[in-house]
Amino acid sequence: MIAAGRYTCEAHGNVEWISGWATATIFPTRLEAELSQQHLKEHGITALVLSNTIEPLSGTLGFFTINAVTPFFAYREIGGGRIRLMTPARDFMRAQEYLAEIDKKAEQYN
């Protein structure tokens, strides 16, 4: 099967590719993505966080939080707020194993 210009097996034909990096998983928050990135790094797996959310447009000013108003069309164009954990193809399978391990441990504490 060919997906995004790469030969893949049936099981991995739906993996999202961006500039040669595979999307290992998508997180709802940057903190979760960065924690998982660090976990993978500790196991020798290269990973990076790719965030196309509006978060860089917000910040703080003293005790007040500033949230920029972003028109819907701009939010839609930047992916609707996805925070991806990306790995090179060579590390994708190992990353999937470790991320599953993280999920299993998290379920034990919930």
C-alpha positions as CSV (number, residue, x, y, z in Angstrom):
1,M,0.0,0.0,0.0
2,I,1.3,3.5,-0.8
3,A,0.3,6.3,1.7
4,A,1.7,9.9,1.5
5,G,4.3,8.7,-1.1
6,R,5.6,5.9,1.2
7,Y,5.1,2.1,1.0
8,T,3.3,0.9,4.1
9,C,1.6,-2.2,5.3
10,E,-2.2,-2.3,5.7
11,A,-2.0,-1.7,9.4
12,H,0.0,1.6,9.0
13,G,-1.5,3.0,5.8
14,N,-3.4,5.6,7.8
15,V,-0.3,7.0,9.6
16,E,-0.2,10.8,9.0
17,W,3.2,12.0,7.5
18,I,4.5,15.6,7.7
19,S,7.8,16.3,6.1
20,G,9.1,12.8,6.6
21,W,8.0,12.5,10.2
22,A,5.2,10.1,11.3
23,T,2.5,11.2,13.7
24,A,2.9,8.8,16.6
25,T,-0.1,10.2,18.4
26,I,-2.2,13.4,18.9
27,F,-2.6,14.9,22.4
28,P,-5.2,17.4,23.7
29,T,-2.5,19.4,25.6
30,R,1.1,20.4,25.1
31,L,2.0,19.2,28.5
32,E,1.0,15.6,27.8
33,A,2.8,15.7,24.4
34,E,6.0,17.0,26.1
35,L,5.9,14.5,28.9
36,S,5.6,11.7,26.3
37,Q,8.3,13.2,24.2
38,Q,10.6,13.1,27.3
39,H,9.7,9.5,28.0
40,L,10.5,8.5,24.4
41,K,13.8,10.4,24.6
42,E,14.8,8.5,27.7
43,H,14.3,5.3,25.7
44,G,16.5,6.6,22.8
45,I,13.6,7.5,20.5
46,T,13.8,10.8,18.6
47,A,10.5,12.7,18.9
48,L,9.3,16.3,18.5
49,V,6.1,18.1,19.4
50,L,4.3,19.7,16.5
51,S,1.6,22.1,17.6
52,N,-0.6,24.0,15.2
53,T,-2.9,25.5,17.8
54,I,-3.5,29.1,18.7
55,E,-1.6,28.7,22.0
56,P,1.3,31.0,21.0
57,L,-1.2,33.8,20.6
58,S,-2.1,33.7,24.3
59,G,-0.1,34.7,27.3
60,T,-0.2,36.4,30.7
61,L,-0.1,40.0,31.9
62,G,0.3,40.1,35.6
63,F,-2.6,38.3,37.2
64,F,-4.6,38.3,34.0
65,T,-4.6,35.8,31.2
66,I,-4.7,37.2,27.7
67,N,-6.4,35.1,25.0
68,A,-6.4,36.4,21.6
69,V,-9.6,36.2,19.6
70,T,-9.0,34.1,16.6
71,P,-11.5,34.1,13.7
72,F,-12.9,30.6,13.1
73,F,-11.4,30.4,9.6
74,A,-7.9,31.0,10.9
75,Y,-8.4,28.3,13.6
76,R,-9.7,25.9,10.9
77,E,-6.7,26.6,8.7
78,I,-4.2,25.8,11.4
79,G,-5.6,22.4,12.0
80,G,-8.2,23.0,14.6
81,G,-5.8,22.7,17.5
82,R,-3.9,19.5,17.0
83,I,-0.8,18.8,19.1
84,R,1.1,16.0,17.5
85,L,4.0,13.9,18.7
86,M,6.1,13.1,15.7
87,T,8.8,10.5,15.1
88,P,11.1,9.6,12.2
89,A,9.9,6.5,10.3
90,R,12.8,4.4,11.8
91,D,11.5,5.1,15.4
92,F,7.7,4.9,14.7
93,M,7.1,1.2,15.8
94,R,9.2,1.5,19.0
95,A,7.4,4.8,19.8
96,Q,4.1,3.1,19.4
97,E,5.2,0.4,21.9
98,Y,6.3,2.8,24.5
99,L,3.3,5.1,24.1
100,A,1.0,2.0,24.6
101,E,3.0,1.3,27.8
102,I,2.5,4.8,29.0
103,D,-1.3,4.5,28.4
104,K,-1.4,1.2,30.2
105,K,0.4,2.7,33.3
106,A,-1.9,5.7,33.3
107,E,-5.0,3.4,33.3
108,Q,-3.7,1.7,36.4
109,Y,-3.8,5.0,38.3
110,N,-7.3,6.0,37.1
